């Protein structure tokens, strides 16, 4: 089996899949939310509001989520080592998966407490409840805005964004619950709103969880059209067949690929390899491609299903 390979380094003006730095956003977001958690929990106990306490608990899990996402973003920028030859880019995938799980755990806690409060309603100081939750809307919305620009290109940043956006929604729900109770005196509204909020968070988190699990299992990233990539490789000059194609995420922003190209009598051609990898990066967003050239001899990895 004759062969050669090439992996392409990013050129300026290309896709540039290295994660953008959101260090300032993480630092400010963590500081704001830690302070708010302390305030909200204190007033939640004082006002006897389950909605406020549930929101404070959810905010605390989000602070942990922000810390994990920030640590993963930092780790992804570190250089490879002799043992970790891809560096620590995959930490961003683990962080997004952990954040999804944390959100679902928080939902479980909120729902269980809400069910208990439905069975045993208690009086709530609605004025305090609405004021504190209103402050929460502002803090969480501002923090979510910090991550808005990266929510589509980086699953790790999307996890941070969803945490903060969900918190803003929770706080809005708490304000509405407080207003409804102040107008009607119906105590069951507080836990009922908590259950609605829990359902909303679950729906918003499901996509993050599914995407994170897929990347953790080395699935082809959702934005990559594998069939189109294979068809393009097969159309390259001198390529008679393409097999053993693998496309996976090295991180939440970077994609790698390996493939065998059968080029009978073509020999090794560095210009061909460089041009192919350049196009894979700019056209398909695959920034780390390794291509093996074969003269046509039988390859044990050629049959479909071989890994």
C-alpha positions in Angstrom: 0.0 0.0 0.0 1.7 3.1 -1.2 0.8 6.2 0.7 1.4 9.8 1.7 -0.5 12.2 3.9 -0.9 15.9 4.6 -2.6 17.9 7.3 -3.4 21.5 6.7 -2.6 24.4 9.1 -5.1 27.3 9.0 -4.2 30.2 6.8 -5.3 33.7 7.6 -8.7 34.4 6.0 -9.7 30.8 6.2 -12.3 29.3 8.4 -10.2 29.7 11.5 -11.8 27.1 13.7 -9.7 27.8 16.8 -12.1 28.8 19.7 -12.5 32.5 20.1 -11.6 33.9 23.5 -14.6 34.7 25.8 -12.4 35.1 28.9 -13.8 38.5 29.8 -17.4 37.3 29.3 -16.8 34.3 31.6 -15.1 36.3 34.3 -17.8 39.0 34.4 -20.6 36.5 34.1 -19.3 34.3 36.9 -18.8 37.3 39.2 -22.3 38.8 38.5 -24.1 35.5 39.0 -22.2 34.5 42.2 -23.3 37.7 43.8 -26.8 37.3 42.6 -27.1 33.7 43.8 -26.2 34.9 47.4 -28.8 37.7 47.2 -31.5 35.6 45.7 -31.1 32.7 48.1 -31.2 35.1 51.1 -34.4 36.8 49.9 -35.9 33.5 48.8 -35.7 32.2 52.4 -36.9 35.6 53.8 -39.9 35.7 51.4 -40.5 31.9 51.7 -40.6 31.7 47.8 -39.9 28.3 46.3 -39.6 30.0 42.9 -36.8 32.3 44.1 -35.0 29.4 45.9 -35.4 27.2 42.8 -34.0 30.0 40.6 -31.1 30.6 43.0 -30.2 26.9 42.9 -30.4 26.9 39.1 -28.2 30.0 39.0 -25.7 28.3 41.2 -25.5 25.3 38.8 -25.1 27.8 36.0 -22.1 29.4 37.8 -20.5 25.9 37.9 -21.4 25.5 34.3 -19.7 28.8 33.4 -16.6 27.7 35.3 -16.5 24.4 33.5 -17.0 26.1 30.1 -14.3 28.6 30.8 -11.9 25.9 32.0 -12.6 23.9 28.8 -12.1 27.0 26.6 -8.7 27.7 28.3 -7.7 24.0 28.0 -8.5 24.0 24.3 -5.9 26.7 23.7 -3.1 24.7 25.4 -0.4 23.1 23.2 -0.4 19.3 22.6 1.8 17.1 24.7 3.6 13.8 24.0 0.7 12.0 25.6 -2.2 14.3 24.6 -1.3 14.6 20.9 -4.4 16.6 20.1 -3.9 18.9 23.1 -7.0 19.3 25.3 -9.4 20.5 22.7 -11.9 17.8 23.5 -12.4 19.3 27.0 -14.9 21.7 25.3 -17.0 18.7 24.3 -16.9 17.3 27.8 -17.8 20.6 29.3 -20.8 21.0 27.0 -22.0 17.5 27.9 -21.5 18.2 31.6 -23.4 21.5 31.3 -26.3 19.7 29.7 -26.4 17.2 32.5 -26.2 19.9 35.2 -29.1 21.7 33.7 -31.2 18.5 33.7 -30.2 17.8 37.4 -31.3 21.3 38.3 -34.6 20.7 36.5 -35.1 17.5 38.6 -34.5 19.4 41.8 -36.9 22.2 40.8 -39.6 19.8 39.8 -39.4 17.7 43.0 -39.6 20.8 45.2 -42.5 22.2 43.2 -44.5 19.0 43.5 -43.9 19.1 47.3 -45.0 22.7 47.5 -48.1 22.0 45.4 -49.2 19.5 48.1 -48.2 21.9 50.9 -48.7 25.5 49.8 -47.1 28.2 51.9 -47.5 32.0 51.9 -45.1 34.1 49.8 -43.9 37.7 50.0 -44.7 38.5 46.4 -43.2 42.0 46.4 -39.7 40.8 47.4 -40.1 37.9 45.1 -40.8 40.1 42.0 -38.1 42.7 42.8 -35.3 40.1 43.2 -36.4 38.1 40.2 -36.5 41.3 38.1 -32.9 42.0 39.0 -32.2 38.4 37.9 -33.7 39.1 34.5 -31.2 41.9 33.9 -28.1 40.1 35.2 -28.9 36.9 33.3 -29.9 38.6 30.1 -26.7 40.7 30.1 -24.5 37.6 30.8 -26.3 35.7 28.0 -25.6 38.6 25.6 -21.9 38.2 26.3 -22.1 34.7 24.7 -24.6 35.5 22.0 -22.1 35.8 19.2 -20.6 32.4 19.8 -23.7 30.4 20.4 -23.9 28.9 16.8 -20.3 28.2 16.1 -19.2 26.7 19.4 -21.2 24.1 21.4 -19.4 24.9 24.6 -20.3 28.6 24.3 -23.8 27.6 23.3 -24.0 25.7 26.6 -23.0 28.8 28.5 -25.5 30.9 26.5 -28.3 28.5 27.2 -27.6 28.5 30.9 -27.9 32.3 31.1 -30.8 32.5 28.7 -32.7 29.9 30.7 -32.0 31.8 33.9 -33.4 34.9 32.4 -36.5 33.0 31.4 -36.8 31.5 34.9 -36.5 34.9 36.5 -39.2 36.2 34.2 -41.4 33.3 35.2 -40.9 34.2 38.9 -41.9 37.8 38.3 -45.1 36.6 36.6 -45.8 34.2 39.3 -45.4 36.9 42.0 -47.7 39.2 40.1 -50.3 36.5 39.6 -50.2 35.6 43.3 -50.4 39.2 44.4 -53.5 39.7 42.3 -55.3 36.4 43.1 -53.8 35.1 46.4 -53.5 31.6 44.9 -50.4 30.1 46.5 -50.3 27.2 44.0 -49.1 29.6 41.3 -45.6 29.7 42.7 -44.8 25.9 42.4 -46.9 25.7 39.2 -44.7 28.3 37.5 -41.6 26.4 38.7 -42.9 23.3 36.9 -43.5 25.3 33.7 -40.0 26.8 33.9 -38.5 23.3 34.5 -40.3 22.1 31.3 -38.9 25.0 29.3 -35.4 24.4 30.5 -35.6 20.7 29.6 -36.8 21.5 26.1 -34.0 24.0 25.6 -31.4 21.7 27.0 -32.3 18.6 25.0 -30.6 19.8 21.8 -27.4 20.7 23.7 -27.4 17.2 25.3 -27.9 15.4 22.0 -25.3 17.5 20.2 -22.8 16.9 23.0 -23.3 13.2 23.2 -23.0 13.0 19.4 -19.7 14.8 19.4 -18.4 12.7 22.4 -19.2 9.6 20.3 -17.2 11.0 17.3 -20.3 11.5 15.2 -19.9 13.6 12.0 -20.6 17.2 13.2 -24.1 18.3 12.2 -22.8 21.1 9.9 -20.7 18.7 7.8 -22.3 17.0 4.8 -20.3 13.7 4.7 -21.8 12.7 1.3 -20.8 16.0 -0.2 -17.2 15.7 1.1 -16.9 12.1 -0.3 -18.3 13.2 -3.6 -15.9 16.1 -3.9 -12.9 13.8 -3.0 -14.0 11.3 -5.6 -14.1 14.1 -8.2 -10.5 15.1 -7.7 -8.0 14.6 -10.6 -6.8 11.0 -10.8 -8.9 9.7 -7.9 -10.5 6.3 -8.8 -12.0 5.5 -5.4 -12.5 6.9 -1.9 -12.8 4.8 1.3 -12.1 4.7 5.0 -13.5 8.2 5.5 -13.8 9.4 9.1 -14.9 12.9 10.1 -15.1 13.9 13.8 -14.9 16.8 16.1 -11.6 17.5 17.8 -13.4 20.2 19.9 -16.7 22.1 19.7 -15.1 24.3 17.0 -12.6 22.2 15.2 -13.2 19.2 12.8 -10.7 16.5 11.7 -10.9 14.0 8.9 -9.0 11.0 7.6 -9.5 9.3 4.2 -7.9 6.9 1.7 -7.8 8.1 -1.9 -7.0 5.6 -4.6 -4.9 7.3 -7.4 -3.5 4.6 -9.7 -0.1 5.5 -11.2 -0.3 9.1 -9.8 2.5 8.7 -7.3 3.0 11.1 -4.4 2.0 14.7 -5.1 2.5 17.3 -2.4 0.7 20.0 -4.4 -2.3 17.8 -4.8 -2.5 17.1 -1.1 -2.0 20.7 0.0 -4.7 21.9 -2.5 -7.1 19.2 -1.3 -6.7 20.0 2.3 -7.0 23.8 1.7 -10.3 23.2 0.0 -11.6 20.9 2.7 -10.9 23.7 5.2 -12.4 26.6 3.3 -15.3 24.8 1.6 -16.3 22.3 4.2 -14.9 23.6 7.5 -12.6 20.6 8.0 -9.4 22.2 9.3 -7.3 19.1 10.1 -7.4 16.6 7.2 -5.1 13.6 6.7 -5.3 12.0 3.3 -3.6 8.7 2.5 -2.9 8.1 -1.2 -3.0 4.5 -2.5 -1.9 3.1 -5.9 -4.8 0.7 -6.1 -3.7 -2.4 -4.2 -6.3 -4.0 -2.0 -6.8 -2.2 1.2 -8.1 -4.1 4.2 -10.0 -0.9 5.3 -11.8 -0.4 2.0 -15.0 -2.4 2.8 -17.8 -0.3 4.2 -18.2 -0.7 7.9 -14.5 -1.2 8.6 -13.0 1.1 11.2 
